Amino acid sequence: MEMQKRVWMFEEGNRDMRDLLGGKGANLAEMTNIGLAVPPGFTITTEVCNEFVRLGNQLPAGLTDEIHAALAKVEAKIGKKFGDPTNPLLVSVRSGAKFSMPGMMDTVLNLGLNDQTAEGLLALTHNERFVWDAYRRFIMMFGDVVMDVDKKSFEAIFGALKHKLGVKLDTEVDSAHLKTLCAQFKAHYRKRKGHAFPEDPLVQLQYSVEAVFRSWNNPRAITYRRTEKIPDDLGTAVNVQCMVFGNMGTDSGTGVAFTRNPANGEKGLYGEYLMNAQGEDVVAGVRTPVPISQLAKQDPTIYKQFEKACRILEDHYREMQDIEFTIERGRLFILQCRTGKRTGPAAVKIAVDMVKEKRITRAEALLRLPPEQLEQCLHPRLKVNGKPSVFVKGMNAGPGGAVGRIVLDSHTAARLGKGGRGEKIILVREETNPDDIDGMLAAQGVLTARGGRTSHAALVARQFGIPTICGAGDMHVDEEGRRVRSNGFQLKEGDWISLDGTAGVVYIGQMQTEPSAISDEFKTFMAWADAVRRLGVRANADTPEQAAQAVEFGAQGIGLCRTEHMFLEPSRLPIVRQMILAETDKIRQVALDKLEPMQRGDFYGIFKAMGGRPVTIRLIDPPLHEFLPRHDELLEAVTRLRLTNPGSSTLKRKEHLLSKVREMQEANPMLGLRGCRLSIVFPQIVQMQVGAIIGAACDCARDGIKTDVEIMIPLVGHVNELRVIKQKLDAVARESMKRAGRKVKYSFGTMIEVPRAALTADEIAQEASFFSFGTNDLTQMTYAISRDDAGKFIGKYVEDKIIPGDPTESIDRAGVGKLMDMCVKLGRGVSPKLKIGICGEHGGDPRSVKFCHSIGLDYVSCSPRRLPIARLAAAQAVLEESEAKDVRDK
Amino acid sequence: MEMQKRVWMFEEGNRDMRDLLGGKGANLAEMTNIGLAVPPGFTITTEVCNEFVRLGNQLPAGLTDEIHAALAKVEAKIGKKFGDPTNPLLVSVRSGAKFSMPGMMDTVLNLGLNDQTAEGLLALTHNERFVWDAYRRFIMMFGDVVMDVDKKSFEAIFGALKHKLGVKLDTEVDSAHLKTLCAQFKAHYRKRKGHAFPEDPLVQLQYSVEAVFRSWNNPRAITYRRTEKIPDDLGTAVNVQCMVFGNMGTDSGTGVAFTRNPANGEKGLYGEYLMNAQGEDVVAGVRTPVPISQLAKQDPTIYKQFEKACRILEDHYREMQDIEFTIERGRLFILQCRTGKRTGPAAVKIAVDMVKEKRITRAEALLRLPPEQLEQCLHPRLKVNGKPSVFVKGMNAGPGGAVGRIVLDSHTAARLGKGGRGEKIILVREETNPDDIDGMLAAQGVLTARGGRTSHAALVARQFGIPTICGAGDMHVDEEGRRVRSNGFQLKEGDWISLDGTAGVVYIGQMQTEPSAISDEFKTFMAWADAVRRLGVRANADTPEQAAQAVEFGAQGIGLCRTEHMFLEPSRLPIVRQMILAETDKIRQVALDKLEPMQRGDFYGIFKAMGGRPVTIRLIDPPLHEFLPRHDELLEAVTRLRLTNPGSSTLKRKEHLLSKVREMQEANPMLGLRGCRLSIVFPQIVQMQVGAIIGAACDCARDGIKTDVEIMIPLVGHVNELRVIKQKLDAVARESMKRAGRKVKYSFGTMIEVPRAALTADEIAQEASFFSFGTNDLTQMTYAISRDDAGKFIGKYVEDKIIPGDPTESIDRAGVGKLMDMCVKLGRGVSPKLKIGICGEHGGDPRSVKFCHSIGLDYVSCSPRRLPIARLAAAQAVLEESEAKDVRDK
């Protein structure tokens, strides 16, 4: 096998060389080559790693010479020399495989420091603190990641020192003591390793390169590759790069910026920086950074250079960039660039703008946007009436309106909010950190006193679309006293506030929200998606209101209207219970006769809202005991009454009810008396429902409203179930039309949710006008996973990578998907024009939508809020298909 | 279309002409042609039926002439004339389609009677009662089934007469009043129909033939054809046959006989008869019939004729026959013959004897026996020690030993016995009738005072294999006093008796039973089956005792050993609960350490019993809450204690337990935390189990006992579950062997019970050494039917023919079977030698066994008692396959 060049200068590679240079190396090369001021460096190839492994963890002969030659080129570029006490070059050493991969050695910074070069650096910078801090960090990092001297043992020494000095923070230790610490660290190293800390920078470098290569076969890395199916022979590259420092004085600095506003998408630099600081200082929030626009005044030359670099990067990547930079003694360096995270509305605006700017095509715009993000565009807005009291203003980090009660810690927020008790809350914190994530996700909105546009809270807001205001510095959070103060007001925990995340203003009190005013860019973008997609998109909607919203969000019909939700209204539940508990068919009919006009009214409203679009109505599905009082409560009440009031009529009544509830209890209700089985055992209920449906359609016909009714029989497992029920209900429908003296369009179809239905779809298709995959239940049965009970194991499954993801969230293609594919083929085999859709919650999941496209479904149906997601995913499915086709054609 | 001959004399047809003559007509023709004295008659073809329908319910032209010509031939044969008052011929008219089909017109008897022929018959028989009884029956039957005058209206008239006479039974009405009744019936007919009762026998016949043809399109018949998928254009034939009477005097008689003993299979006529009686009298048990052997003395000529007829029939059909005969004035007629029902042991003996007699081949013998019947051969026998007191002797109608307490009515029997409280009971009745079926099935055995070998009790005994003694005439049953008396003893309801159904003796007291001494014929028969079958047969066995029994009944291994049954022993349950309720892994381990030696001992015993045959052990499967106290009981106790003893430590303890039980409750336990999910969430349990299994195998190795261990991981849905668990448990197994210093043979495989496992069998096969279909759960999930809850609808489904049968009893080939077939193909596609079996209860169901053969499984596994059934079914599968192949080859 011919050996390629083993050490590549950044300027020699490009982004297509990930196989050889690893992901990080290829990107550093790319940036260097498009003319950015990237700190110089080089990459040792992945092939060397494989050679290293083959040689029994030995660097191949001659490699050191090549590394030294590359180092010499770096020295020439930067004007420093590796190991030179007068002007030392320091480098970082990083691993970098083709795919990002945990378990391997990460990073050694400041490599090249020793007692001599440290003194040299001191002479150059006159910054004792900087030098000794850098040195002690290097010794620890090198010891820990390269030489296996655990970090904790170093930290213990530092801790002892701080204890002795009576201080708490690292920053409180002065430079003299930091210098002492370096000596202590080196002594510790010698004690643990049996040899002195290597002072020779070339030795330091060699050890580090070897450590990176060795880490390729760390147990954790091996396990990771196994579960992710990454081949063992890819190898990792090693990146050696010149260090630059933003804390070398007032002519140094560091910052982060986006090329467009990540909150609303507006064009223009957006970010912040700090002079005489390191990146860590910005992230840690120890000092407050300054908006990037200030740099234009403070150092116009550097600003112009940076502006140009940003332009180059956006032009090159044709995408909004998130860029890290450092100024070292008046010289600008670009350290990293990546695609910038943004809110949904920003993503839409940027995509549409970039098409207008002719940077990208419409197809690229559509493909670029993660469909999930569109949900944020539908965020409600705060309705501002009159002159509400402003509590505080801050940075508009996450758009949208949010109203809720103040909660001051994340634990309480998680308990009370979404996923907990379901109360509306606003999480108010001094600033947030990763521990706050649960609380943030449970909140309607988030408000912090500190932290900028790149703070943790802002990042989370963007990612999850949570209305968020950051850095509201006027606000004082008194966590002990459970109070917040601002603008002369004092609010207690539990008080209502209203947050306008789009404007960055917080009001006192509980205001209203209104649906998002959909932007012109959003409309444009969705129109592009609609023009491309083949899949139809319908909504799951149970009420006239939901139906109206569905149409607004682009629904072409209703894919699932659940009739039983209509039974749960407080005014109807007693009648429904009467119906269920009836001892005779006659008594049952009395209750059903009361329910019929109510359901008829519901259907009328839905048909009207849908204006002639198809409406799929599912007949009653859940087990009837779901409508009855809870067994355990009854049992408790009865047991208590037997002791306290044994003769009472209440006891008698409750005992009777308890015995009825017991009779109806089931061991596995999901596999019990429900769905079409109810239609067979208690035919009166569905007869009432079909009477109401057809009656409502006839009422519509009378009033000049078009209808297209699809009646869906749930839980069919055997074709005869459908055949028998259809026969009976068809008679009811004909009778209803006769009574009304009208004819309306209707058809019967079935949900495919029982595995057997999918397996025998060729039989069932002979009786059905349409199929609709109920993938919630189909997944539960095919996978033997009850969603109600899965909490006890599914988390561990996903965490341990036993399964790639929760199959109730995204369709399990290998199992459930295979069954769906079979079903479509069998069904269309006997009925080529069979209409097939999906109405499980997967209908709003982008990956699942794409799968539905691939197996040839006619439509997906999802909750109204997820319609834009489904529309975009459907468009992407078409574009990805033709991309894949293009690749094949080449 | 060319019209064939439309009316066929019995002697012109044969048994292969079912299409044209219907099933009944073809059989009557066959019997006539092999020389039996069948009352003469003819068949009008099914083609005429279709023509009749085409003509708008009109008999085709010229048919009446052909019928008259056929009638003339019958008259000539029998020496009577239709409508001749001096010597009248009476006929029966019956429908008869290719397939037996409910919903159509059944039978009109005594057709040809009118006022003149009745008088003529009277002159011939001098039996007023016979004549007027026959006449009134004919008027009613003709009115009801031919002319649509409902039977109830006739019965009301008869009822009024009996009321007037102050009598209860039909037989108490004298002949004079029966004659009056005939006149009343005719008047009623005229009133309802508006015309006189047709006195012309030819008109009676024409109307009846038309009625049979019309009944082909009865709504009930149409519905039946639709559900059974019988084509509408088959048509029905009409059979017209000469009537013969066994009650024409002392030279007349009627009887039933088998060509071999249906209880034990011994060769020789076996049956009973009554002179001067009708078939109804025998069935109704009004008079007690006489053993057939008596006929040899009473009328040797007739007996010899009958004996010859029996021989001819058995020779012809090469099968034991059940024959109905009538003697009319010294002339023997064979009315019907059919394959005789028999007990399992009799079936085996007859089959083996017939092979020895060279009547049939071994293959025929194997194919002929319904596998289900073999279970009866394993019936336990009564162990007779010393000299127990004989209570009564009777007819040995159902072999086998049964011990239980006396119960005198079927309602109580059903409540206390099998399916009820599970107590051992013997149903003791004067005689049984169809209402007693539930009580009989709930009993260990049945004892009746009256009724012969063809009585209801004897029939049921044979069909269901219930040890039964009939016609124990010495016994007096005092139902009022709840006592039975015999042989000087008086027993109360609830007293123990022991019944030897093989010998026909009942003993007083509770004796022991012992396993059946398997007969030589049984061994021969099973050896033939084993020589033919390809499928292996294993047993489901959880204890050393069951394992030993399994080997005795022919098991070639254990296909399912359920480890959790070992947990349920009273001495172990508290430890199991400790293990489940443990708050920490450490506490859990303490309990597991106690359980380990116990399970190890169990496994040792099982391995020893199986002597090197493969043993498939399933790791813990059910949800852990199944081992905990019941939630409702705890809730009741806690609620009560809160009121009565609020401070008690018992309350605290129970409250804690309740909260733990609640935590573990599941909405759908079948789809919850169980099977391999337990192995992932609580790995310690299965680690203990594998330690015990391998430890026991090592102990066996030490003791020179061979083992072949197959460890089965249940509920796998995704290959990674198996991969991860196998990895961990393989380490445990290796560790156990290391500790014991031995090597044993073991492998890991999985149950296929989750539909997804079947769908992704190609992935799973890469990690599994074997598959075993768990069709109980696979059916429940594929069909969405929880067996625990199906009671509420599955009965109605089967009854209404929505599904062909309960899929939990026999594999649903179209759905579950399709999935199994897919699974086998996918699995063997990647692992051609993959061992595949089935261990669901379907493994003992003959139809399912045949299906398993057809899809290429390696073995079936079932409960020990069903092993012979599975062995025979497996042999039949091979034979039926080669039969089918023969047909194809032709």
Interface residues (C-beta under 8 A of the other chain):
Chain A: D632 L635 E636 T639 R640 L643 T644 E666 A667 N668 P669 M670 L671 G672 L673 R677 I680 V681 L715 G717 H718 N720 E721 V724 E753 V754 P755 R756 L759 T760 E763 D777 Q780 M781 T782 Y783 A784 I785 S786 D788 D789 A790 K792 F793 K796 Y797 D800 K801 I802 I803 D812 A814 G815 V816 K818 L819
Chain B: T227 D632 L635 E636 T639 R640 L643 T644 E666 A667 N668 P669 M670 L671 G672 L673 R677 I680 V681 L715 G717 H718 N720 E721 V724 E753 V754 P755 R756 L759 T760 E763 D777 Q780 M781 T782 Y783 A784 I785 S786 D788 D789 A790 K792 F793 K796 Y797 D800 K801 I802 I803 D812 A814 G815 V816 K818 L819
